[in-house]
Amino acid sequence: MIAMDIAKTIAAVLSVLVLIILSNKFVSMLASALEGQIGSDTIFILLGLRSISISIGFLPPAVFAAVLMVLGRMYRDSEMAALAAGGAGVARIYRYVLVVVVPLSLFALWLALSVQPWSMRQANELLLEEMQTMHLRLVTPGKFNEYRKGDLVFYIEEIDSDHTLHNVFVHNRHDGKDAVIVAQRGRLNELPGGQYVVLEEGTRYDGKPGHADYEITRFDEYGVRVNDKPISTAYVPPDAKPTLDLLRSHEPADVAEFHNRLSIPFGVLILAVLAIPLSRLAPRGGVYGSLLIAFLMYVVYENLLKISHSWLAKSTLPPWMGDWWVYFIMLTITLILLARLLGISWMMSVIAGNAGTKWGLAEKRDSK
């Protein structure tokens, strides 16, 4: 019953968190689409890919909040008191929670090491394709379109679904000379010098206005540069690299990204273990009685992880240390909370393997 409630609450909390983040992403993507930076038909594809990475990244806080809410409700409804009276101690509570959390952490390990970088890689490739065709989206068929402060003017009669331009007119002003180019077809190409519109089967007219010495040149293929800055396709950000590439790399940024991926499954386990004693800190506060303290604990944990990843990226920490010092601190805090709630004697009995049912609620006393 406890395991089922935790699983349902994890799904509910994760859905709410993802919807909140995706709504903000949708607004920013919609603004980019209105500016022509991305196509309107790719917004929902990008949202789908982003939802995968966001869902994986928010698994630890979702598990943390779910365990707190379920156990907090059980304290409020005196279900924990009934469990303690029936002989269910802290070890059994941990067992109920870990039944859900351990398989979920293993699943999160696969998601973080495989699925999340795949989704980031697909999103980056899609954004790169959109950047390469951005100038075409700014071109309106049937109208004159200006570039370079009016020095370059395009007129395109039609653009196919495969981004082929038909019946292209170009006016290009350079060094006081005007060039008028007419071509049957064209396409956008990424070349070393920048982005070019490559025209096919056309004619170029060169000269100065008011003079009769125009040069007429017929061509099979001719390129007109529309952007001086080439779009880099070689760089792959660390969050989009396959995990095996990160393991082979000795770059500090790649080492930090590898430990960042590992922090997702480890975060699921550590935060779930921490949430159990935290849920008992304010038993009269209802379901949300411990959320303030838990929120502060989570903020501390997240900031320690960010500091650790920053130090790894700057080579301040050795790669073998990674985030293990953060996990050690959080586990130490968990043991301190358990000792505070249950007493040192109970902790010693756990180590000795003779733990009773004490959970801060009831103790069995020997009858005289």
C-alpha positions in Angstrom: 0.0 0.0 0.0 2.8 2.5 0.9 4.8 1.5 -2.1 1.8 2.0 -4.4 1.0 5.4 -2.9 4.6 6.5 -3.3 4.6 5.4 -7.0 1.4 7.3 -7.7 2.6 10.4 -6.0 5.9 10.3 -7.8 4.0 10.3 -11.1 1.8 13.1 -10.1 4.6 15.4 -8.7 6.8 14.7 -11.8 3.9 15.5 -14.1 3.3 18.8 -12.4 7.0 19.8 -12.4 7.4 18.9 -16.1 4.2 20.8 -17.1 5.5 23.9 -15.3 8.9 23.8 -17.0 7.5 22.9 -20.4 5.0 25.8 -20.3 7.9 28.2 -19.9 9.8 26.4 -22.7 6.8 26.6 -25.0 6.5 30.4 -24.5 10.2 30.9 -25.4 10.0 28.5 -28.4 6.9 30.3 -29.6 8.8 33.6 -29.4 11.7 32.1 -31.4 9.2 30.8 -34.0 7.7 34.3 -34.4 11.2 35.7 -34.9 11.9 33.0 -37.6 14.7 31.3 -35.6 12.8 28.0 -35.6 10.0 26.6 -37.7 6.5 26.3 -36.3 6.3 22.7 -37.3 9.3 21.8 -35.1 8.1 23.4 -31.9 6.2 20.3 -30.7 9.1 18.0 -31.7 11.5 20.1 -29.6 9.0 20.1 -26.8 8.8 16.3 -26.9 12.5 16.0 -26.8 12.8 18.6 -24.0 10.1 16.8 -22.0 12.2 13.6 -22.0 15.4 15.4 -20.6 13.3 17.5 -18.1 11.5 14.4 -16.8 14.7 12.6 -16.2 16.4 15.5 -14.6 13.4 16.1 -12.2 13.2 12.5 -11.0 15.2 13.1 -7.7 13.1 16.0 -6.5 9.9 14.3 -7.5 10.9 11.2 -5.5 11.9 13.4 -2.6 8.6 15.3 -2.5 6.5 12.1 -3.0 8.1 10.3 0.0 7.6 13.3 2.2 4.0 13.8 1.2 3.0 10.1 1.5 4.7 9.6 4.9 3.5 13.0 6.1 -0.1 12.1 5.3 0.4 8.8 7.2 1.6 10.7 10.3 -1.4 13.0 10.1 -3.9 10.2 9.8 -2.1 8.2 12.6 -1.3 5.4 10.2 2.3 5.4 11.4 1.1 4.9 15.0 -0.9 1.9 13.9 2.0 0.4 12.1 4.3 0.9 15.1 1.7 -0.6 17.4 1.6 -3.6 15.1 5.4 -4.1 15.2 6.3 -2.3 12.0 9.5 -0.4 12.7 11.7 2.0 10.8 13.4 -0.9 9.0 10.0 -1.9 7.5 9.2 1.7 6.5 12.5 1.8 4.6 11.7 -1.5 3.0 8.4 -0.2 1.7 10.1 2.9 0.3 13.0 1.1 -1.2 10.7 -1.4 -3.0 9.8 1.5 -5.2 13.0 3.6 -5.1 15.6 1.0 -5.9 14.1 -0.2 -9.2 13.3 3.4 -10.1 17.0 4.4 -9.4 18.2 1.6 -11.7 15.7 2.8 -14.4 16.9 6.3 -13.8 20.5 5.2 -14.3 19.7 3.9 -17.8 17.7 7.0 -18.6 20.5 9.3 -17.5 23.3 7.5 -19.3 21.4 6.6 -22.5 18.1 8.3 -23.1 18.8 11.8 -21.8 21.9 12.4 -23.9 20.1 10.9 -26.9 17.2 13.4 -26.5 19.7 16.3 -26.1 21.6 15.2 -29.2 18.4 15.0 -31.3 17.3 18.4 -30.0 20.7 20.0 -30.8 20.7 18.5 -34.3 17.2 19.8 -34.9 18.1 23.2 -33.7 21.2 23.2 -36.0 19.0 22.4 -39.0 16.7 25.2 -38.1 19.6 27.6 -37.8 20.8 26.6 -41.2 17.4 27.3 -42.8 16.6 30.4 -40.7 17.2 32.9 -43.5 14.7 31.0 -45.7 12.0 31.4 -43.0 12.6 35.1 -43.0 12.0 35.2 -46.8 8.4 35.7 -47.8 7.6 34.3 -51.3 6.1 36.9 -53.6 7.7 39.9 -51.7 11.0 41.7 -51.8 13.2 40.7 -48.8 16.1 42.9 -47.7 19.4 41.9 -46.2 22.6 43.7 -45.2 20.7 47.0 -44.7 19.3 47.0 -48.2 22.5 46.1 -50.0 21.1 42.6 -50.7 17.5 42.2 -51.9 15.8 38.8 -52.7 12.6 38.1 -54.6 11.5 34.5 -54.6 8.3 33.4 -56.3 8.0 30.0 -54.5 9.7 27.8 -51.9 9.1 24.1 -51.9 8.8 21.9 -48.9 12.4 20.7 -49.5 13.6 24.4 -49.3 14.2 24.7 -53.1 13.8 28.2 -54.3 12.0 28.9 -57.7 12.3 31.9 -60.0 14.8 33.9 -57.9 15.6 37.6 -58.4 18.6 39.1 -56.5 19.9 42.6 -56.4 23.3 42.9 -54.8 25.1 46.2 -54.2 28.9 46.0 -53.6 31.7 48.6 -53.9 29.4 51.0 -55.7 28.4 48.5 -58.3 25.0 46.8 -58.7 24.5 43.2 -59.7 21.2 41.8 -60.8 20.9 38.1 -60.8 18.0 36.0 -62.2 17.9 32.3 -61.7 15.3 29.5 -62.2 16.2 27.7 -59.0 18.2 28.1 -55.8 19.1 26.5 -52.5 20.7 27.4 -49.2 24.1 25.9 -48.5 26.5 26.1 -45.6 30.0 26.8 -46.9 33.3 27.6 -45.1 32.8 31.4 -45.7 29.3 31.5 -44.3 25.8 30.8 -45.6 25.2 31.1 -49.3 22.2 30.9 -51.6 23.4 28.8 -54.5 21.5 29.7 -57.7 21.2 27.4 -60.7 20.7 28.2 -64.4 20.6 31.9 -64.3 22.0 35.2 -65.6 24.1 37.9 -63.8 24.0 41.6 -64.9 26.9 43.7 -63.5 27.4 47.5 -63.8 26.8 51.0 -62.5 23.5 52.7 -62.7 23.5 55.3 -65.6 26.3 53.6 -67.5 25.9 51.4 -70.5 28.9 49.1 -69.9 27.0 46.2 -68.2 28.5 42.8 -68.2 26.1 39.9 -68.8 27.2 36.5 -67.5 25.3 33.2 -67.8 26.0 30.5 -65.3 25.0 27.0 -64.3 25.7 27.6 -60.6 26.4 30.8 -58.7 26.6 31.5 -54.9 25.4 34.7 -53.1 26.6 35.0 -49.5 23.8 36.0 -47.1 25.6 35.4 -43.8 29.3 36.0 -43.0 29.3 33.8 -39.9 29.3 30.1 -40.7 27.3 27.9 -38.4 29.6 25.4 -36.6 28.5 21.8 -36.9 31.6 20.2 -35.4 31.0 21.2 -31.7 28.9 18.8 -29.6 28.1 20.1 -26.1 28.9 17.7 -23.3 25.3 17.1 -22.3 24.6 15.7 -25.9 27.7 13.4 -26.0 27.2 9.6 -25.6 28.2 8.3 -22.2 31.0 6.1 -23.6 32.6 9.2 -25.2 32.5 10.9 -21.8 34.2 7.9 -20.2 37.0 8.0 -22.8 37.5 11.7 -22.5 39.8 13.4 -20.1 38.4 16.9 -20.6 37.2 18.4 -17.3 33.9 19.5 -18.8 33.2 15.9 -19.9 34.1 14.5 -16.5 31.7 17.0 -14.9 28.9 16.0 -17.2 29.5 12.3 -16.5 29.1 12.9 -12.8 26.1 15.1 -13.5 24.4 12.1 -15.1 25.3 9.8 -12.2 23.8 12.3 -9.8 20.3 11.5 -11.1 20.1 7.8 -10.0 22.1 8.5 -6.8 19.9 11.5 -6.1 16.8 9.3 -6.3 18.3 6.9 -3.7 19.8 9.5 -1.3 16.9 11.9 -1.3 14.4 9.1 -0.7 16.4 7.8 2.3 16.7 11.4 3.6 13.0 12.0 3.2 12.0 9.3 5.7 13.4 11.0 8.9 12.5 14.4 7.5 8.8 13.4 7.3 8.8 13.0 11.1 10.3 16.4 12.0 6.9 18.1 12.1 4.2 15.6 12.8 1.5 18.2 13.7 2.1 20.2 10.5 0.1 17.9 8.2 1.2 16.7 4.9 3.2 19.8 4.2 4.6 20.3 7.7 8.1 19.2 6.8 8.3 20.6 3.4 10.0 23.9 4.4 12.9 22.0 6.1 12.9 19.5 3.3 13.1 22.3 0.7 16.1 23.9 2.5 17.7 20.4 2.6 17.1 20.0 -1.1 18.5 23.5 -1.9 21.6 22.6 0.0 22.0 19.4 -1.8 21.5 21.0 -5.3 23.9 23.8 -4.5 26.6 21.3 -3.3 26.1 19.3 -6.6 26.5 22.5 -8.7 29.6 23.5 -6.7 31.0 20.0 -7.2 30.4 20.0 -11.0 31.9 23.5 -11.2 35.0 22.3 -9.4 35.2 19.2 -11.7 34.9 21.4 -14.8 37.7 23.6 -13.5 39.9 20.6 -12.4 39.8 21.9 -8.8 38.5 18.4 -7.8 40.2 15.2 -9.0 37.9 13.1 -11.3 38.0 10.1 -8.9 36.4 12.2 -6.2 33.4 13.3 -8.3 30.2 14.0 -6.3 30.9 11.3 -3.7 31.7 13.9 -1.0 28.2 15.4 -1.5 26.6 12.0 -1.1 28.6 11.4 2.0 27.4 14.7 3.5 23.8 13.9 2.8 24.0 10.4 4.2 25.7 11.8 7.3 22.8 14.2 7.7 20.4 11.3 7.4 22.1 9.4 10.1 22.1 12.4 12.4 18.3 12.9 11.9 17.7 9.2 12.6 19.8 9.4 15.7 17.9 12.5 16.8 14.6 10.9 16.3 15.3 7.4 17.5 18.2 7.7 19.9 21.8 6.5 19.9 20.8 3.3 21.5 18.5 2.4 18.6 21.2 3.3 16.1 23.6 0.9 18.0 21.0 -1.8 17.9 20.6 -1.4 14.2 24.3 -1.8 13.8 24.1 -4.9 16.0 21.2 -6.2 14.0 18.7 -6.1 16.9 16.5 -3.1 15.9 13.1 -3.0 17.4 10.0 -1.2 16.3 10.8 2.2 17.7 10.0 5.0 15.2 9.5 7.9 17.4 5.9 6.9 18.0 5.7 3.9 20.4 8.0 1.6 22.3 7.2 -1.8 23.5 7.7 -2.3 27.2 8.2 -5.6 28.9 5.3 -6.5 31.1 6.0 -7.1 34.7 
